[in-house]
Amino acid sequence: MFPLSASQQIVWLQQKVVPDSRAYHATAVIDFHGEINPTVLRQCIVDAVGRHDAMRVQICDEDAAIARQEVAENLHIEIPEHDLRGAEDLEGQREDLLRQHVHAEFDLRTAPLARWTLVRLSESHWQLFVTEHHLVHDGRSTVEFLSDVLGQYSAEVSGKHFARDAAPSYEDYVAYTASGEYRAIVAADVEWWREQLDGANFSIEFPGLGSRRSALFDHRGGQYRQALSADLMDAVRALARESGQTVFSALLAVYAELCRRHSGQHDLVIGLPVANRPAGFERTVGMMVSAVPLRLAVDPRTPGSEVAADAMTAIFDAIDHEAAPTQDLVKALKRSSRGLVNPLFNIMFGMHDGPCPTVDVPGLSVDMQVALSANSTKFDLSVVVMPDKVLHGDSGDRAYELVWEYSTQLFGPEDVELLATQFEALLRAYVADPSAPIGTLAPAVVAPSVRDDRAEHEGLRTADAAASAAAEPGQPEAESVADGTRPAPAADPGEYSESLWLQAFRDILERDDIDDDTDFFRAGGYSLLVPVLLSHYESLSGWRPPTSLLFEFSSPLQLEAASAARRQLTPDLQR
């Protein structure tokens, strides 16, 4: 038994509060063109699971404030096989199988937190569906695991010996992140970020686009996939080489300018996924990726090439300080948010650049589709950039694919398609004239009229964040009052003085000035402190409230009334 990593803690809490969400399911489809031996392939998957402890992790959340994990042994892994040759509606049946595969629930207490399905489409075309829970997965780990599987498969069918290079286990990684050496790195990185983000605006709003968020945020999302041609990306690559920059910094600069035009904000904070792999753990499989709040100042009078250079500097600085966990930054910056809304950023821009795994078998080739939609989202807007090598390996044609994932509470498909179209227009204009002021590029790309009520819009967002985790997918949204919180159950204002909830608040927040009306999140509480508070309340009362209760009602007075009502409705609730 060992602790969750800092990144795992965030995923675990999100999934616990919103169990119906599939935002943390990651799916890839591997296409095999040529003959395969399905029996051997299945055995290779089973063997690879045995080699990587993260793929055998299961969550233990009984009798603990924060869950722990253990590595299961002697797993029975089923990999179903479906033969769709001759099917009347082959694509329809394939889509149905994929939909079932993506949306099936994981029992976090039972390993493996991944599943595989084999589908035969023709004599020489197979697909392998792979879905991994983010508790055991990040993008680099997926590539590493699949490379391991296909490396063994190539050896098995060719009669060769397979030996995988040794790598530290995921348990080793978690142990290292708790070491004094690593915690010193974390402390230094947190302090660096605290200085960088002083006075930042941590939210980017597009008030003239999409719709205002309804009272309660949920994880429902949509996806739009955009292809950037090989010709365009060749031009971006050539410009990057000439200017001594990177392709990603150019794309990020253009994305930041798009955000500036739609938000009217010049000072932007954009989430950037970082690998967060200490030296020696490059080939370890497991959840290590984290996200940092990248701050960019975009002056429309600045040449586009200089904005790209600033973006590249910011990216490298972020990578140099990637060890800072989100929860540590939240505490250091004294940021808090009601519910599960990330208090550091609401939009993301990242790159998945792990190449498509190869298979060394004559007559057999592999392609990969990744980041398939699960109709869920973690943020208001998130863009993942994928070079063609990610999808097709060495056989790719140098094109790029951008995956736009968005909250359907804020945006419709037409809004995101407009953003993607404008992004490409800006990118083409930047390539054509990188020395021009970035605000003058592609003048037709302008935001819809930005309303003058931005302060009101920001107030609505604060209210929405305050109620975010109270929503359950598919349930009616609760009414909100002026400050964005749900009304508490009726209660006598003085009835719960010196309550157990009040005692728990004071103990966990370590403050004596807390009273019945103190809001947990405004008093310094944050999402990962919620299970600690609930565990302490359980020790005082003998009853463990559901995790979602504190995200719905956040003062001692409200919680006493809500707890009494909940226990009255379900008197047989067990601890």
Secondary structure, DSSP 4 states (H G I P E B T S, - for coil): -EEPPHHHHHHHHHHHHSTT--TTEEEEEEEEES---HHHHHHHHHHHHHH-GGGGEEEE-TT-SS-EEEE--S------EEE-TT-TTHHHHHHHHHHHHHHPPP-TTSS-SEEEEEEEEETTEEEEEEEEETTT--HHHHHHHHHHHHHHHHHHHHT----PPP---HHHHHHHHTSHHHHHHHHHHHHHHHHHTTT-------TTSS----SS---BEEEEEEEE-HHHHHHHHHHHHHHT--HHHHHHHHHHHHHHHHH--SEEEEEEEE----TT-TT--S---EEEEEEEE--TTSBHHHHHHHHHHHHHHHHHTTT--HHHHHHHTT---STT--SS-SEEEEE--PPPP----TT-EEEEEES---SB-SSSEEEEEEEHHHHHGGG--S-EEEEEEEETTT--HHHHHHHHHHHHHHHHHHHH-TTSBGGGSSTT--PSPPPS-HHHHHHHHHHHHHHGGG--TTSPPPP--TTSPPPPPP--TTTTTT-HHHHHHHHHHT-S---TT--TTTTT--GGGHHHHHHHHHHHHS----THHHHH--SHHHHHHHHHHHHHH-TT---
